[in-house]
């Protein structure tokens, strides 16, 4: 029998959720302040800071740049994570634990160490090309892919752990090639895990700031870097406005993914 949580457990879970969400909720009224600095609005609420987002093209450019970087880095990270996870799952080498240790290293290494390493890596590449280089959007996407690939590996590995190996052995016994086993047998059973890994990779790339500060200067100004510059130079309430918009977009994306996944499960 499935045990249902008690009323006390539900109450504690709700309190924890409220505690975690309160800082996000507090941003909403701040974004409507008529003042030029961060403050709670009084009797007068204003949309001036939302209008400032529309009037300043730098915000739109940073959003578009972050979107491109997020899509490219999520594609690279998900593809690499899928290839690695499938290889380990299908062939099960005796040194798979060592492989996982190396792949997951960016998750446990201090961010500043990874940032410095990627900085010198892109600086070195800058001597040979101008695409995958320091302060280019493709270079930033590659650096983000290195940082977020371990998270995609974890998501896809969890999805693979729920797949019955006997269906792969059956396909192999019937003479299916490796590509047929991957695309016709395994991938259909882990598609939700792959989609979740890609979505998580995009979100992690979108919000990445630590590494981005090291590998960008003036050409590749992502949205998080734009917000960081606004906080450092002058505390602009427009940052609160863009934060509210991002919260709304994330909530809408999560709801859309949940609804689509539920419909796919019903059809399946």
C-alpha positions as CSV (number, residue, x, y, z in Angstrom):
1,X,0.0,0.0,0.0
2,X,1.1,3.5,-0.7
3,X,1.6,5.6,2.4
4,X,0.1,9.1,2.3
5,X,1.9,11.9,4.0
6,X,0.4,13.0,7.3
7,X,-1.1,16.5,7.9
8,X,2.0,17.5,9.9
9,X,4.3,16.4,7.0
10,X,2.2,18.4,4.5
11,X,2.2,21.4,6.8
12,X,6.0,21.3,7.2
13,X,6.5,20.9,3.5
14,X,4.3,23.9,2.8
15,X,6.2,26.0,5.4
16,X,9.5,25.1,3.7
17,X,8.1,25.9,0.3
18,X,6.8,29.3,1.6
19,X,10.2,30.0,3.1
20,X,12.0,29.3,-0.1
21,X,9.6,31.3,-2.3
22,X,9.2,34.4,-0.1
23,X,12.4,36.1,-1.5
24,X,11.0,35.6,-5.1
25,X,7.6,37.0,-4.1
26,X,9.3,40.0,-2.5
27,X,10.8,41.0,-5.9
28,X,7.3,41.5,-7.5
29,X,6.3,44.7,-5.6
30,X,9.8,46.1,-5.8
31,X,9.6,45.9,-9.6
32,X,6.7,48.4,-9.5
33,X,8.4,51.0,-7.4
34,X,8.3,54.6,-8.9
35,X,11.7,55.4,-7.3
36,X,15.1,55.2,-9.1
37,X,16.5,52.8,-6.5
38,X,15.3,49.5,-5.1
39,X,12.5,50.1,-2.7
40,X,9.0,48.9,-1.8
41,X,6.3,51.0,-3.6
42,X,4.1,53.1,-1.5
43,X,0.7,54.4,-2.6
44,X,1.9,54.8,-6.2
45,X,2.8,51.8,-8.3
46,X,4.6,52.4,-11.6
47,X,5.6,50.5,-14.7
48,X,8.5,52.8,-15.5
49,X,11.1,50.0,-15.0
50,X,9.3,47.6,-17.3
51,X,9.2,50.4,-19.8
52,X,12.9,50.9,-19.3
53,X,13.4,47.3,-20.3
54,X,11.7,48.0,-23.6
55,X,13.5,51.3,-24.2
56,X,17.0,50.0,-23.6
57,X,17.9,47.6,-26.5
58,X,20.8,46.2,-24.4
59,X,18.3,44.1,-22.4
60,X,16.8,42.6,-25.5
61,X,20.2,41.9,-27.0
62,X,21.3,40.2,-23.7
63,X,18.1,38.1,-23.7
64,X,18.6,37.0,-27.3
65,X,22.3,36.2,-26.6
66,X,21.5,34.2,-23.5
67,X,18.9,32.3,-25.5
68,X,21.3,31.4,-28.3
69,X,24.0,30.4,-25.8
70,X,21.5,28.3,-23.8
71,X,20.2,26.5,-26.8
72,X,23.6,25.7,-28.2
73,X,25.1,24.7,-24.8
74,X,22.1,22.6,-23.9
75,X,22.3,20.8,-27.3
76,X,26.0,20.1,-26.9
77,X,25.7,19.0,-23.2
78,X,22.7,16.8,-23.8
79,X,24.3,15.1,-26.9
80,X,27.5,14.4,-25.0
81,X,25.7,13.2,-21.9
82,X,23.5,10.9,-24.0
83,X,26.4,9.4,-25.8
84,X,28.4,8.9,-22.6
85,X,25.5,7.5,-20.6
86,X,24.4,5.1,-23.4
87,X,27.9,3.9,-23.9
88,X,28.4,3.1,-20.3
89,X,24.9,1.6,-19.9
90,X,25.2,-0.7,-23.0
91,X,28.8,-1.8,-22.7
92,X,29.3,-1.6,-18.9
93,X,33.1,-1.3,-18.8
94,X,34.8,-2.3,-15.6
95,X,36.2,1.2,-15.2
96,X,32.8,2.9,-15.5
97,X,33.1,4.2,-12.0
98,X,36.3,6.1,-12.9
99,X,34.6,7.4,-16.1
100,X,31.7,8.8,-14.0
101,X,34.2,10.3,-11.6
102,X,35.9,12.3,-14.4
103,X,32.6,13.3,-16.0
104,X,31.1,14.5,-12.7
105,X,34.2,16.4,-11.7
106,X,32.9,19.9,-12.7
107,X,30.0,19.4,-10.2
108,X,32.4,19.0,-7.2
109,X,35.2,21.3,-8.3
110,X,35.1,24.9,-7.0
111,X,33.5,27.1,-9.7
112,X,36.4,29.5,-9.6
113,X,38.8,26.6,-10.5
114,X,36.6,25.7,-13.5
115,X,36.3,29.3,-14.5
116,X,40.1,29.9,-14.5
117,X,40.7,26.7,-16.4
118,X,38.1,27.6,-19.1
119,X,39.5,31.1,-19.3
120,X,43.0,29.9,-20.2
121,X,41.5,27.3,-22.5
122,X,39.5,29.9,-24.5
123,X,42.4,32.3,-24.5
124,X,44.5,29.6,-26.0
125,X,41.9,28.9,-28.7
126,X,41.7,32.6,-29.4
127,X,45.2,32.4,-31.0
128,X,43.9,30.0,-33.7
129,X,40.3,31.1,-34.4
130,X,37.8,33.8,-33.7
131,X,34.7,31.6,-33.2
132,X,35.3,29.3,-30.2
133,X,37.3,31.9,-28.3
134,X,37.4,34.3,-25.4
135,X,34.5,36.7,-25.3
136,X,32.5,35.1,-28.2
137,X,29.1,33.6,-27.8
138,X,30.1,30.2,-29.2
139,X,33.0,30.1,-26.7
140,X,30.7,30.9,-23.9
141,X,28.3,28.1,-25.1
142,X,31.1,25.6,-25.1
143,X,32.2,26.6,-21.6
144,X,28.7,26.4,-20.4
145,X,28.3,22.9,-22.0
146,X,31.4,21.7,-20.0
147,X,29.8,23.0,-16.8
148,X,26.3,21.6,-17.3
149,X,27.1,18.3,-19.0
150,X,27.5,16.5,-15.6
151,X,23.9,17.4,-14.6
152,X,22.6,16.1,-17.9
153,X,24.6,12.9,-17.3
154,X,22.9,12.4,-14.0
155,X,19.5,12.9,-15.4
156,X,20.0,10.5,-18.3
157,X,21.7,7.9,-16.1
158,X,18.7,8.0,-13.8
159,X,16.4,7.5,-16.7
160,X,18.5,4.6,-18.0
161,X,18.5,2.9,-14.6
162,X,14.7,2.5,-14.9
163,X,15.0,0.7,-18.3
164,X,14.8,-3.1,-18.2
165,X,18.0,-4.5,-19.8
166,X,16.1,-7.5,-21.1
167,X,14.5,-5.5,-23.8
168,X,17.9,-4.4,-25.1
169,X,19.1,-8.0,-24.9
170,X,16.0,-9.2,-26.7
171,X,16.7,-6.7,-29.5
172,X,20.3,-7.8,-29.7
173,X,19.2,-11.4,-29.8
174,X,17.0,-10.7,-32.8
175,X,20.0,-9.2,-34.7
176,X,19.4,-5.5,-34.1
177,X,22.4,-3.3,-34.7
178,X,23.7,-0.9,-32.2
179,X,22.0,2.1,-33.9
180,X,18.7,0.2,-34.1
181,X,18.9,-0.7,-30.4
182,X,19.6,2.9,-29.5
183,X,17.1,4.7,-31.6
184,X,14.3,2.1,-31.7
185,X,14.5,0.5,-28.3
186,X,16.4,2.6,-25.7
187,X,15.7,6.2,-26.6
188,X,11.9,5.8,-26.8
189,X,12.0,4.5,-23.2
190,X,14.1,7.4,-21.9
191,X,12.8,10.3,-24.0
192,X,11.4,12.1,-20.9
193,X,14.7,11.8,-19.2
194,X,16.5,13.3,-22.2
195,X,13.9,16.1,-22.5
196,X,14.3,16.9,-18.8
197,X,18.1,16.9,-19.2
198,X,17.9,19.3,-22.1
199,X,15.5,21.6,-20.2
200,X,17.7,21.6,-17.1
201,X,20.8,22.2,-19.2
202,X,19.2,25.2,-20.8
203,X,18.1,26.6,-17.5
204,X,21.6,26.1,-16.0
205,X,23.2,27.8,-18.9
206,X,20.7,30.7,-18.9
207,X,21.5,31.5,-15.2
208,X,25.3,30.8,-15.3
209,X,27.2,33.8,-14.1
210,X,30.4,32.7,-12.3
211,X,32.2,31.2,-15.3
212,X,30.7,33.8,-17.6
213,X,32.4,36.7,-15.7
214,X,35.8,35.1,-16.4
215,X,35.4,34.3,-20.1
216,X,33.5,37.4,-21.3
217,X,34.4,41.1,-21.5
218,X,32.4,43.4,-23.7
219,X,31.2,41.4,-26.7
220,X,29.3,38.5,-25.1
221,X,27.1,40.2,-22.5
222,X,24.6,37.6,-21.3
223,X,21.5,38.5,-19.3
224,X,23.0,37.4,-16.0
225,X,26.1,39.4,-16.7
226,X,23.9,42.4,-17.6
227,X,22.0,42.1,-14.3
228,X,25.3,41.8,-12.4
229,X,26.6,44.9,-14.1
230,X,23.5,46.8,-13.1
231,X,23.9,45.7,-9.5
232,X,27.6,46.6,-9.4
233,X,27.4,50.0,-11.1
234,X,24.1,51.2,-9.8
235,X,21.3,49.3,-8.2
236,X,18.8,49.6,-11.0
237,X,15.2,48.6,-10.2
238,X,14.9,47.4,-13.8
239,X,16.7,44.3,-12.5
240,X,13.7,43.5,-10.3
241,X,11.5,43.9,-13.4
242,X,13.5,41.5,-15.5
243,X,13.6,39.1,-12.5
244,X,9.8,39.1,-12.4
245,X,9.6,38.4,-16.1
246,X,12.1,35.5,-15.8
247,X,10.1,34.0,-12.9
248,X,6.9,34.1,-15.0
249,X,8.7,32.5,-18.0
250,X,10.2,29.7,-15.8
251,X,6.8,29.0,-14.2
252,X,5.1,28.9,-17.6
253,X,7.8,26.6,-19.0
254,X,7.5,24.2,-16.1
255,X,3.7,24.1,-16.4
256,X,3.9,23.6,-20.1
257,X,6.4,20.8,-19.7
258,X,4.3,19.1,-17.0
259,X,1.1,19.3,-19.1
260,X,2.9,17.9,-22.2
261,X,4.5,15.1,-20.3
262,X,1.2,14.2,-18.7
263,X,-0.5,14.0,-22.1
264,X,2.3,11.9,-23.5
265,X,2.0,9.4,-20.6
266,X,-1.8,9.2,-21.2
267,X,-1.2,8.5,-24.9
268,X,1.5,6.0,-24.1
